Amino acid sequence: MSQVTRRDFLRNVAVYGGGAVFAPSLAGLAACNDATTAVGAAAVQRAAKGFGGYGPLAVSARCPELLVPEGFTVARLSQVTRASQADPSFTVPQALDGMAAFPLPNGNVRLIRNHEIRDSAAGALAIGPNAYDAKAGGGTSSLEVRVSGSGAERRVELLAEYVSLSGTHVNCAGGPTPWGSWLSCEETTEGEAQGRLRDHGYVFEVPASATGPVDPLPLKAMGRFVHEAVAIDPVTGFVYETEDMAFDPASGRAGSGFYRFIPTVPGNLAAGGRLQVLAVKGKAQYNTITGQRPGVILPVEWVDVDDADPAAAETNPSAVFQQGWNRGAAVFQRLEGCWYGDGSIFFNATSGGDAGAGQVWQYRPLGSAQAQLAGSGGQLILVFESPSPEVMDSPDNICVSPRGGLVVCEDGAGVQFIRGLTRRGEVFDFVQTNGDMAEFCGACFSPDGEVLFFNIQGSTSREGTGFGATYAIWGPWEEGAL
């Protein structure tokens, strides 16, 4: 996503929107409706080399823990529990997760990366100074990367690496803003009842310009719930948020909502705003989890959440969603990553679908900001549903390629994949772990679209020993959908 100043963003919102890279149309993702509703992996359309995919994967010479397509080069920039390549005094924290890339004034790239550390209050240790809560071990780190050359001569070098947000808890995903900052989301609502010093369950903003730990300010009007990811529509300034909660009525688990936050001042999230949850028009408490067909357009409306920061959230993580559910909100099965592209918000339900293997959804806003506020609710469309974990296993983080495809990071079992989806709805493998590892996450393109950055998570405890790392990959993108 291109970077604009907050002032530019406000002007763009007032005029009609701008400040974002618009991907080509992704409507063709729904073309696989017959294939994805069939039983079994064999029925799904797969993209061969030259037809959207990039061909077979082979072990990378530089990073043998990964398999990548022929012609692509991958470089490991950072590895958890190791000294930083850019600063030997800095040990990279565990639990890498969501990430975004931003252009810097000097031509380099800023990566801001979450740390989903889940240590208990008794065992937590802040990853850096200026901690929001000394008994919480999550946060973000920022990297400065120089990309030079092209083709076989391209080089990607790590120049700096440091903590940029400290003392938050279970920072899973988030999303970039059009004005050049990262929104880091807490996937928990713990507080004093769990031994923390501060309430958690919030969104925090980290500017790309930050060169050290920011002052941590919880954006409480955006809701206190089990946050996953956010995406901003640059035309309206509305913020869309996902929630990672399971739906299981037998055990009292309420499920996930898809949220819309309407800022009082577009581009200034700290000024407060209005929180709403998506509902399917005319179908109160609509269940999106099973029985869905790709390509079917569901008209939606939005219901208000009266209390975005309820005290009950500390012991009831569904306290926000239940307010929307009581007013007819739709329920999803564990929402994960979301990303803006082509005038829509694309988001994953990691356990949704008849096979429980995952769904990719599209929300398409309709009309101007004023029209949307007046009741033009938009459209909800299922664009892909996995019929089997062999096809796609628990889609998590997602991003839109500048060339129009979707990059999907899996959080499945055993061997992990980054999959691609073409605009025709065909799926293909793009990166694979060489053996069982933690999930892929944090996929995002460089501002010029020529380098894809991504993470392997590692352990979710600061004392864990699981392998995790941040990578850059580049190659003949024009030969496929990404």
C-alpha positions, -999 to +999 in steps of 0.1 A: +000+000+000+014+034-009+021+058+019+004+092+021+004+117+049-025+120+073-033+153+057-033+138+022-055+110+034-081+134+049-081+154+016-085+122-004-114+110+017-132+144+012-128+142-025-133+105-033-104+085-021-069+077-031-036+068-015-039+031-021-027+006-047-058-007-064-055-043-076-071-056-107-106-070-104-108-101-082-144-110-091-133-141-109-124-158-077-160-168-075-158-187-107-148-219-089-182-223-072-190-257-086-155-270-079-152-257-043-186-271-033-177-305-046-165-331-021-128-339-022-096-322-033-096-335-068-126-314-079-108-280-072-093-262-101-056-259-097-035-233-115-007-248-135+025-230-145+017-205-172-020-204-162-017-185-129+006-208-110+044-209-109+050-246-113+066-273-090+084-263-058+120-272-050+143-268-020+158-233-019+196-232-022+198-203+002+171-213+026+168-251+026+140-250+051+118-238+023+106-250-011+099-223-037+092-222-075+119-223-101+133-188-108+125-174-074+151-164-048+144-163-011+165-146+016+163-150+054+164-115+069+158-122+106+156-153+128+140-155+163+162-159+193+192-149+173+212-117+172+199-093+145+220-092+114+217-054+116+224-050+153+242-078+173+230-063+206+194-070+196+180-105+200+150-111+178+119-119+199+098-150+193+063-154+179+063-135+146+029-128+130+012-101+110+033-076+091+031-048+066+056-029+044+059+009+040+081+032+018+106+053+037+117+088+025+152+074+018+139+048-006+142+019+018+113-003+031+100-003+066+086-036+079+065-036+110+060-070+125+038-084+153+050-107+181+022-130+193+038-139+226+013-156+249+032-160+282+012-159+314+014-128+336+037-147+359+061-155+331+058-125+309+087-101+302+083-070+281+103-071+249+114-035+252+112-003+271+081+020+274+059-010+280+021-006+281+020-035+306+052-049+323+033-082+326+027-087+289+053-099+265+039-090+231+043-060+208+059-051+175+094-048+160+104-027+130+129-034+104+145-012+077+153-031+045+172-019+014+161-034-019+185-028-048+192-041-083+168-062-104+165-097-117+194-119-109+213-089-094+186-080-069+197-077-033+176-074-001+195-063+029+185-057+065+198-024+078+180-019+112+158-039+136+143-028+169+113-029+192+086-004+182+057-014+206+061-031+240+040-045+268+010-055+247-004-091+247-009-117+220-003-093+190-016-115+163-024-096+131-034-061+123-031-040+091-015-010+074-032+025+073-031+046+041-013+074+061+017+052+069+012+033+102+006-002+114-024-012+135-014-040+159-042-060+173-044-079+206-060-114+203-071-115+239-092-096+264-072-105+295-068-080+324-064-079+361-084-110+366-056-129+347-028-111+366-021-083+341-015-047+351-036-032+324-067-042+303-060-059+270-080-066+239-073-034+220-057-020+188-025+000+190-010+023+163+027+023+153+039+049+128+063+037+101+085+066+110+090+054+146+126+046+154+120+032+188+092+021+212+061+043+207+039+056+235+013+028+237-022+042+233-051+017+233-077+027+207-106+016+229-134+029+207-124+002+181-136-025+205-123-048+232-125-083+218-103-111+205-089-090+176-073-105+146-068-081+117-079-048+103-082-032+068-090+004+059-111+015+029-091+045+017-122+059+000-143+063+032-117+059+060-139+032+075-119+005+093-129-032+091-119-056+118-120-094+122-124-115+154-109-149+161-136-167+181-150-202+176-187-208+172-199-238+193-234-232+208-231-264+228-202-250+248-214-214+248-188-202+223-204-173+205-183-172+173-168-143+154-182-110+141-170-089+111-168-053+124-169-018+109-154+012+128-165+046+116-139+072+129-153+105+141-123+120+122-111+099+092-074+092+097-074+100+134-085+068+151-076+081+186-105+107+182-130+079+187-158+067+165-187+042+161-184+004+162-208-018+142-212-055+133-222-070+099-256-086+096-272-102+065-302-082+055-335-099+062-317-129+078-312-122+115-283-141+131-272-156+098-248-185+100-221-182+073-202-213+085-218-241+065-241-245+035-226-216+016-220-213-022-193-192-037-205-163-058-238-158-041-243-122-032-257-115+003-269-079+009-258-067+043-266-041+069-247-029+100-259-031+136-245-008+163-225-019+193-236+003+222-206-005+244-173-011+225-153-014+258-174-034+282-159-043+316-174-078+312-150-084+283-122-094+307-140-126+317-163-128+287-144-123+254-176-123+235-191-094+254-189-071+223-200-096+197-230-107+218-244-071+216-243-073+178-257-109+178-287-098+199-294-073+171-292-099+144-254-099+135-241-127+113-217-153+128-184-165+113-161-193+123-128-178+135-120-148+113-084-142+107-065-120+082-082-092+061-068-069+034-081-041+012-079-044-026-100-037-057-125-016-037-133-046-014-122-061+019-110-098+016-110-118+048-105-154+059-126-176+081-099-201+091-123-229+102-153-221+081-169-242+055-186-276+052-152-293+056-140-269+083-109-262+062-115-225+056-133-198+036-122-167+018-148-139+019-152-106+001-171-076+015-179-050-012-190-016+001-215+002-021-218+040-026-201+070-009-194+072+028-226+092+031-246+066+013-232+038+034-240+056+066-275+062+053-281+025+049-263+013+018-248-018+035-228-034+008-225-070-003-210-102+013-197-128-011-180-162-005-152-163-031-135-196-021-142-225+002-117-253+008-132-287+004-102-304+021-071-295+042-052-309+012-064-280-009-061-252+017-057-258+054-068-231+078-062-198+058-049-172+081-031-140+071-040-127+036-028-100+012-038-088-022-011-089-049-005-058-070-011-081-100-046-091-088-042-125-071-045-133-034-017-145-012-029-168+016-008-180+046-019-212+061-020-221+098-026-258+094-010-290+107+024-303+098+040-290+066+029-254+060+021-236+027+016-202+013-010-206-014-021-184-042-055-178-056-059-166-092-087-142-104-103-173-120-106-190-086-078-215-091-055-224-062-017-232-064+012-238-040+037-210-038+060-216-007+062-248+014+081-256+045+106-285+042+091-305+071+067-297+099+070-261+112+050-233+127+025-213+106+033-189+077+021-154+084+027-117+077+027-119+039+030-084+023+045-069-008+071-042-010+057-008-021+069-014-057+053-049-057+085-067-066+094-084-033+071-104-010+079-105+027+066-132+050+072-149+083+074-183+099+060-178+133+082-198+157+071-204+193+045-182+211+065-181+243+097-160+248+114-191+261+103-213+232+128-230+209+106-233+178+122-220+145+108-187+133+121-162+107+113-133+084+120-137+046+120-119+013+112-136-020+114-123-055+113-136-090+093-137-123+060-125-108+047-118-144+046-156-151+017-161-127-011-145-108+009-130-079 
